[in-house]
Amino acid sequence: MAELTAMYGTRLFDQPAHAAVRARLLEFLDGPGPLGVEIGFDHGMCILDRARRFPEARHLGVELREARVAAAAANAPPNCLLLRLDARTLFSVLLPPASVDFLYLLFPTPPSGPKRVLLSEGFAAHVGRTLKPGGTLWFATDVPELHAAARSIFPWPEGPPPPLGTELSRRERVCRRDALPVYRLCLRRPVTDAP
Protein backbone atom coordinates (compact mmCIF):
# COMPACT_ATOMS: atom_id res chain seq x y z
CA MET A 1 0.00 0.00 0.00
CA ALA A 2 1.55 3.31 -1.10
CA GLU A 3 0.66 5.21 2.08
CA LEU A 4 2.81 2.93 4.24
CA THR A 5 5.90 3.67 2.18
CA ALA A 6 5.26 7.41 2.05
CA MET A 7 8.02 9.74 3.14
CA TYR A 8 8.01 10.07 6.94
CA GLY A 9 5.69 7.06 7.25
CA THR A 10 2.23 7.15 8.75
CA ARG A 11 3.14 7.03 12.44
CA LEU A 12 6.00 9.51 12.62
CA PHE A 13 3.77 12.35 13.85
CA ASP A 14 2.80 10.31 16.90
CA GLN A 15 6.42 10.52 18.07
CA PRO A 16 7.34 13.34 20.48
CA ALA A 17 9.98 14.83 18.19
CA HIS A 18 7.38 15.48 15.48
CA ALA A 19 4.32 16.12 17.61
CA ALA A 20 4.87 19.89 17.29
CA VAL A 21 4.30 19.70 13.53
CA ARG A 22 1.05 17.80 14.08
CA ALA A 23 -0.04 20.30 16.76
CA ARG A 24 0.75 23.24 14.45
CA LEU A 25 -1.22 21.62 11.64
CA LEU A 26 -4.21 20.83 13.86
CA GLU A 27 -4.27 24.40 15.20
CA PHE A 28 -4.21 25.71 11.62
CA LEU A 29 -7.02 23.34 10.60
CA ASP A 30 -9.09 24.60 13.52
CA GLY A 31 -9.10 28.14 12.13
CA PRO A 32 -11.99 29.91 10.40
CA GLY A 33 -12.73 30.00 6.69
CA PRO A 34 -12.55 27.49 3.85
CA LEU A 35 -9.44 25.32 3.52
CA GLY A 36 -7.48 24.98 0.30
CA VAL A 37 -4.63 22.46 0.03
CA GLU A 38 -1.91 22.53 -2.62
CA ILE A 39 0.22 19.45 -3.16
CA GLY A 40 3.78 20.05 -4.38
CA PHE A 41 3.74 23.86 -4.30
CA ASP A 42 7.30 24.08 -5.76
CA HIS A 43 8.45 27.71 -5.31
CA GLY A 44 5.09 28.68 -3.81
CA MET A 45 4.04 31.16 -6.51
CA CYS A 46 0.43 29.99 -6.72
CA ILE A 47 -0.31 29.27 -3.08
CA LEU A 48 1.27 32.49 -1.81
CA ASP A 49 -0.64 34.51 -4.40
CA ARG A 50 -3.92 32.82 -3.41
CA ALA A 51 -3.21 33.36 0.29
CA ARG A 52 -2.68 37.09 -0.26
CA ARG A 53 -5.71 37.50 -2.54
CA PHE A 54 -8.04 35.43 -0.36
CA PRO A 55 -7.19 36.27 3.28
CA GLU A 56 -10.55 34.91 4.49
CA ALA A 57 -9.47 31.36 3.52
CA ARG A 58 -6.79 29.09 4.93
CA HIS A 59 -4.12 27.83 2.53
CA LEU A 60 -2.13 24.69 3.36
CA GLY A 61 0.74 23.61 1.13
CA VAL A 62 2.92 20.51 1.22
CA GLU A 63 6.17 20.00 -0.64
CA LEU A 64 8.99 17.44 -0.31
CA ARG A 65 11.97 19.72 -1.03
CA GLU A 66 13.11 21.30 2.23
CA ALA A 67 14.81 24.33 0.64
CA ARG A 68 11.65 25.20 -1.31
CA VAL A 69 9.53 24.96 1.84
CA ALA A 70 11.90 27.18 3.83
CA ALA A 71 12.11 29.82 1.09
CA ALA A 72 8.35 30.00 0.49
CA ALA A 73 7.42 29.83 4.20
CA ALA A 74 9.53 32.94 4.85
CA ASN A 75 7.04 34.89 2.70
CA ALA A 76 3.82 33.22 3.84
CA PRO A 77 1.06 35.36 5.38
CA PRO A 78 -0.64 34.14 8.61
CA ASN A 79 -3.43 32.36 6.70
CA CYS A 80 -0.90 30.14 4.89
CA LEU A 81 0.90 27.12 6.36
CA LEU A 82 3.64 25.46 4.31
CA LEU A 83 5.09 22.13 5.44
CA ARG A 84 7.69 19.64 4.26
CA LEU A 85 5.40 16.65 4.16
CA ASP A 86 4.41 13.82 1.85
CA ALA A 87 0.86 14.37 0.58
CA ARG A 88 0.09 10.68 1.02
CA THR A 89 0.78 10.96 4.75
CA LEU A 90 -1.16 14.23 5.02
CA PHE A 91 -4.29 12.76 3.44
CA SER A 92 -4.09 9.28 4.96
CA VAL A 93 -3.27 10.22 8.56
CA LEU A 94 -3.32 13.92 9.39
CA LEU A 95 -6.37 15.50 7.74
CA PRO A 96 -9.78 14.95 9.37
CA PRO A 97 -12.71 13.71 7.28
CA ALA A 98 -14.48 16.33 5.14
CA SER A 99 -12.02 19.08 6.12
CA VAL A 100 -10.78 20.28 2.69
CA ASP A 101 -12.79 22.62 0.46
CA PHE A 102 -10.35 22.92 -2.46
CA LEU A 103 -7.47 20.69 -3.54
CA TYR A 104 -4.86 21.90 -6.00
CA LEU A 105 -2.66 19.27 -7.66
CA LEU A 106 -0.65 21.19 -10.23
CA PHE A 107 1.92 19.48 -12.43
CA PRO A 108 2.84 16.52 -10.22
CA THR A 109 6.22 15.01 -10.97
CA PRO A 110 5.95 11.68 -12.80
CA PRO A 111 6.94 8.91 -10.35
CA SER A 112 10.49 7.56 -10.58
CA GLY A 113 9.50 4.25 -9.00
CA PRO A 114 6.62 2.41 -7.29
CA LYS A 115 7.33 3.97 -3.88
CA ARG A 116 6.85 7.46 -5.34
CA VAL A 117 3.45 6.94 -6.98
CA LEU A 118 1.00 9.59 -5.81
CA LEU A 119 -1.94 8.99 -8.14
CA SER A 120 -3.20 5.66 -6.83
CA GLU A 121 -6.55 4.20 -5.82
CA GLY A 122 -5.49 4.39 -2.17
CA PHE A 123 -4.59 8.07 -2.42
CA ALA A 124 -7.87 8.79 -4.23
CA ALA A 125 -9.80 7.09 -1.41
CA HIS A 126 -8.08 9.30 1.17
CA VAL A 127 -8.80 12.42 -0.90
CA GLY A 128 -12.43 11.33 -1.15
CA ARG A 129 -12.54 10.99 2.64
CA THR A 130 -10.99 14.41 3.35
CA LEU A 131 -12.52 16.53 0.57
CA LYS A 132 -15.87 17.95 1.61
CA PRO A 133 -18.96 16.91 -0.35
CA GLY A 134 -19.16 19.49 -3.13
CA GLY A 135 -15.42 20.20 -2.74
CA THR A 136 -13.26 20.90 -5.79
CA LEU A 137 -10.16 19.12 -7.13
CA TRP A 138 -8.18 21.28 -9.59
CA PHE A 139 -5.60 19.20 -11.50
CA ALA A 140 -3.17 20.20 -14.24
CA THR A 141 -0.32 18.38 -15.99
CA ASP A 142 1.61 18.33 -19.24
CA VAL A 143 1.96 14.53 -19.04
CA PRO A 144 -0.94 12.73 -20.78
CA GLU A 145 -0.45 9.57 -18.70
CA LEU A 146 -0.84 11.50 -15.43
CA HIS A 147 -3.98 13.16 -16.75
CA ALA A 148 -5.41 9.73 -17.65
CA ALA A 149 -4.43 8.35 -14.22
CA ALA A 150 -6.12 11.25 -12.41
CA ARG A 151 -9.27 10.91 -14.52
CA SER A 152 -9.47 7.17 -13.80
CA ILE A 153 -8.99 7.34 -10.01
CA PHE A 154 -11.27 10.35 -9.46
CA PRO A 155 -14.56 9.34 -11.14
CA TRP A 156 -16.30 12.58 -10.15
CA PRO A 157 -18.26 14.96 -12.37
CA GLU A 158 -16.59 18.00 -13.84
CA GLY A 159 -17.32 21.31 -12.18
CA PRO A 160 -16.45 25.00 -12.43
CA PRO A 161 -12.94 26.17 -11.51
CA PRO A 162 -12.34 26.75 -7.80
CA PRO A 163 -13.35 30.20 -6.57
CA LEU A 164 -9.91 30.71 -5.01
CA GLY A 165 -8.38 31.17 -8.44
CA THR A 166 -6.48 29.23 -11.06
CA GLU A 167 -3.16 31.05 -11.22
CA LEU A 168 -0.51 29.87 -13.65
CA SER A 169 2.19 27.83 -11.97
CA ARG A 170 5.84 28.17 -12.95
CA ARG A 171 5.57 24.92 -14.95
CA GLU A 172 2.47 26.10 -16.78
CA ARG A 173 4.26 29.29 -17.78
CA VAL A 174 7.04 27.14 -19.25
CA CYS A 175 4.45 25.06 -21.11
CA ARG A 176 2.91 28.19 -22.59
CA ARG A 177 6.31 29.53 -23.60
CA ASP A 178 7.26 26.23 -25.27
CA ALA A 179 3.77 25.65 -26.78
CA LEU A 180 3.31 22.39 -24.85
CA PRO A 181 -0.21 21.08 -24.27
CA VAL A 182 -1.62 21.28 -20.73
CA TYR A 183 -4.27 18.82 -19.58
CA ARG A 184 -6.68 20.00 -16.88
CA LEU A 185 -9.40 18.52 -14.74
CA CYS A 186 -11.73 20.40 -12.47
CA LEU A 187 -13.72 17.81 -10.55
CA ARG A 188 -16.36 18.22 -7.89
CA ARG A 189 -16.82 15.59 -5.21
CA PRO A 190 -20.49 14.59 -5.30
CA VAL A 191 -22.58 15.91 -2.44
CA THR A 192 -23.96 12.40 -1.97
CA ASP A 193 -21.87 9.38 -2.89
CA ALA A 194 -23.56 6.70 -4.95
CA PRO A 195 -24.21 3.42 -3.08
C-alpha positions as CSV (number, residue, x, y, z in Angstrom):
1,M,0.0,0.0,0.0
2,A,1.5,3.3,-1.1
3,E,0.7,5.2,2.1
4,L,2.8,2.9,4.2
5,T,5.9,3.7,2.2
6,A,5.3,7.4,2.0
7,M,8.0,9.7,3.1
8,Y,8.0,10.1,6.9
9,G,5.7,7.1,7.2
10,T,2.2,7.2,8.8
11,R,3.1,7.0,12.4
12,L,6.0,9.5,12.6
13,F,3.8,12.4,13.9
14,D,2.8,10.3,16.9
15,Q,6.4,10.5,18.1
16,P,7.3,13.3,20.5
17,A,10.0,14.8,18.2
18,H,7.4,15.5,15.5
19,A,4.3,16.1,17.6
20,A,4.9,19.9,17.3
21,V,4.3,19.7,13.5
22,R,1.1,17.8,14.1
23,A,0.0,20.3,16.8
24,R,0.7,23.2,14.5
25,L,-1.2,21.6,11.6
26,L,-4.2,20.8,13.9
27,E,-4.3,24.4,15.2
28,F,-4.2,25.7,11.6
29,L,-7.0,23.3,10.6
30,D,-9.1,24.6,13.5
31,G,-9.1,28.1,12.1
32,P,-12.0,29.9,10.4
33,G,-12.7,30.0,6.7
34,P,-12.5,27.5,3.9
35,L,-9.4,25.3,3.5
36,G,-7.5,25.0,0.3
37,V,-4.6,22.5,0.0
38,E,-1.9,22.5,-2.6
39,I,0.2,19.5,-3.2
40,G,3.8,20.1,-4.4
41,F,3.7,23.9,-4.3
42,D,7.3,24.1,-5.8
43,H,8.4,27.7,-5.3
44,G,5.1,28.7,-3.8
45,M,4.0,31.2,-6.5
46,C,0.4,30.0,-6.7
47,I,-0.3,29.3,-3.1
48,L,1.3,32.5,-1.8
49,D,-0.6,34.5,-4.4
50,R,-3.9,32.8,-3.4
51,A,-3.2,33.4,0.3
52,R,-2.7,37.1,-0.3
53,R,-5.7,37.5,-2.5
54,F,-8.0,35.4,-0.4
55,P,-7.2,36.3,3.3
56,E,-10.5,34.9,4.5
57,A,-9.5,31.4,3.5
58,R,-6.8,29.1,4.9
59,H,-4.1,27.8,2.5
60,L,-2.1,24.7,3.4
61,G,0.7,23.6,1.1
62,V,2.9,20.5,1.2
63,E,6.2,20.0,-0.6
64,L,9.0,17.4,-0.3
65,R,12.0,19.7,-1.0
66,E,13.1,21.3,2.2
67,A,14.8,24.3,0.6
68,R,11.6,25.2,-1.3
69,V,9.5,25.0,1.8
70,A,11.9,27.2,3.8
71,A,12.1,29.8,1.1
72,A,8.3,30.0,0.5
73,A,7.4,29.8,4.2
74,A,9.5,32.9,4.9
75,N,7.0,34.9,2.7
76,A,3.8,33.2,3.8
77,P,1.1,35.4,5.4
78,P,-0.6,34.1,8.6
79,N,-3.4,32.4,6.7
80,C,-0.9,30.1,4.9
81,L,0.9,27.1,6.4
82,L,3.6,25.5,4.3
83,L,5.1,22.1,5.4
84,R,7.7,19.6,4.3
85,L,5.4,16.7,4.2
86,D,4.4,13.8,1.9
87,A,0.9,14.4,0.6
88,R,0.1,10.7,1.0
89,T,0.8,11.0,4.8
90,L,-1.2,14.2,5.0
91,F,-4.3,12.8,3.4
92,S,-4.1,9.3,5.0
93,V,-3.3,10.2,8.6
94,L,-3.3,13.9,9.4
95,L,-6.4,15.5,7.7
96,P,-9.8,15.0,9.4
97,P,-12.7,13.7,7.3
98,A,-14.5,16.3,5.1
99,S,-12.0,19.1,6.1
100,V,-10.8,20.3,2.7
101,D,-12.8,22.6,0.5
102,F,-10.4,22.9,-2.5
103,L,-7.5,20.7,-3.5
104,Y,-4.9,21.9,-6.0
105,L,-2.7,19.3,-7.7
106,L,-0.7,21.2,-10.2
107,F,1.9,19.5,-12.4
108,P,2.8,16.5,-10.2
109,T,6.2,15.0,-11.0
110,P,5.9,11.7,-12.8
111,P,6.9,8.9,-10.4
112,S,10.5,7.6,-10.6
113,G,9.5,4.2,-9.0
114,P,6.6,2.4,-7.3
115,K,7.3,4.0,-3.9
116,R,6.9,7.5,-5.3
117,V,3.4,6.9,-7.0
118,L,1.0,9.6,-5.8
119,L,-1.9,9.0,-8.1
120,S,-3.2,5.7,-6.8
121,E,-6.6,4.2,-5.8
122,G,-5.5,4.4,-2.2
123,F,-4.6,8.1,-2.4
124,A,-7.9,8.8,-4.2
125,A,-9.8,7.1,-1.4
126,H,-8.1,9.3,1.2
127,V,-8.8,12.4,-0.9
128,G,-12.4,11.3,-1.1
129,R,-12.5,11.0,2.6
130,T,-11.0,14.4,3.3
131,L,-12.5,16.5,0.6
132,K,-15.9,17.9,1.6
133,P,-19.0,16.9,-0.4
134,G,-19.2,19.5,-3.1
135,G,-15.4,20.2,-2.7
136,T,-13.3,20.9,-5.8
137,L,-10.2,19.1,-7.1
138,W,-8.2,21.3,-9.6
139,F,-5.6,19.2,-11.5
140,A,-3.2,20.2,-14.2
141,T,-0.3,18.4,-16.0
142,D,1.6,18.3,-19.2
143,V,2.0,14.5,-19.0
144,P,-0.9,12.7,-20.8
145,E,-0.4,9.6,-18.7
146,L,-0.8,11.5,-15.4
147,H,-4.0,13.2,-16.8
148,A,-5.4,9.7,-17.6
149,A,-4.4,8.4,-14.2
150,A,-6.1,11.3,-12.4
151,R,-9.3,10.9,-14.5
152,S,-9.5,7.2,-13.8
153,I,-9.0,7.3,-10.0
154,F,-11.3,10.4,-9.5
155,P,-14.6,9.3,-11.1
156,W,-16.3,12.6,-10.2
157,P,-18.3,15.0,-12.4
158,E,-16.6,18.0,-13.8
159,G,-17.3,21.3,-12.2
160,P,-16.5,25.0,-12.4
161,P,-12.9,26.2,-11.5
162,P,-12.3,26.8,-7.8
163,P,-13.4,30.2,-6.6
164,L,-9.9,30.7,-5.0
165,G,-8.4,31.2,-8.4
166,T,-6.5,29.2,-11.1
167,E,-3.2,31.1,-11.2
168,L,-0.5,29.9,-13.7
169,S,2.2,27.8,-12.0
170,R,5.8,28.2,-13.0
171,R,5.6,24.9,-14.9
172,E,2.5,26.1,-16.8
173,R,4.3,29.3,-17.8
174,V,7.0,27.1,-19.3
175,C,4.5,25.1,-21.1
176,R,2.9,28.2,-22.6
177,R,6.3,29.5,-23.6
178,D,7.3,26.2,-25.3
179,A,3.8,25.7,-26.8
180,L,3.3,22.4,-24.9
181,P,-0.2,21.1,-24.3
182,V,-1.6,21.3,-20.7
183,Y,-4.3,18.8,-19.6
184,R,-6.7,20.0,-16.9
185,L,-9.4,18.5,-14.7
186,C,-11.7,20.4,-12.5
187,L,-13.7,17.8,-10.5
188,R,-16.4,18.2,-7.9
189,R,-16.8,15.6,-5.2
190,P,-20.5,14.6,-5.3
191,V,-22.6,15.9,-2.4
192,T,-24.0,12.4,-2.0
193,D,-21.9,9.4,-2.9
194,A,-23.6,6.7,-4.9
195,P,-24.2,3.4,-3.1
